[in-house]
């Protein structure tokens, strides 16, 4: 079965992860405007405060990381 999730921030990625945990055979696609599918708000103070100056260091998951 194929599932399309519209919106790649917290709720969309949470649903995608839950679906895949329950049925690894599902083909789950997330459609989002942003190039980053999700972000953790808890890391933003470190970025804004220049503790982590490179935004890319905050990104843990990429679309490629969900392919397998």
Secondary structure, DSSP 8 states (H G I E B T S, - for coil): -EEEEE--SHHHHHHHHHHHHH-TT-EEEEE-SSSS----GGGHHHHHTTSS--GGGG----GGGG--
